[in-house]
Amino acid sequence: MSANMCASCTFFEDHAANTAKTLEGAGLCRFNPPISQPEADARGLWPVVKSEDWCGHFEKEDA
């Protein structure tokens, strides 16, 4: 398993996944702004990622 995975990234939030529901092994990527929704009164959603995923925006989380 890579040390540069989402769970080790400063932009990863693991406590909820857009619905106030905790998803095991998943979290929210806070690198980019929330994704817009098609309806004007709907709120934006953060991308849900797996904790072992990775991307090119990785930044090591401060301990």
Buried (B, 14 or more C-beta within 10 A) or exposed (E): EEEEBBBBBEBBBBEBBBEEEEBEEBBBBBBEEEEEEEEEEEEEBBBBBEBEBBBEEBEEEEE
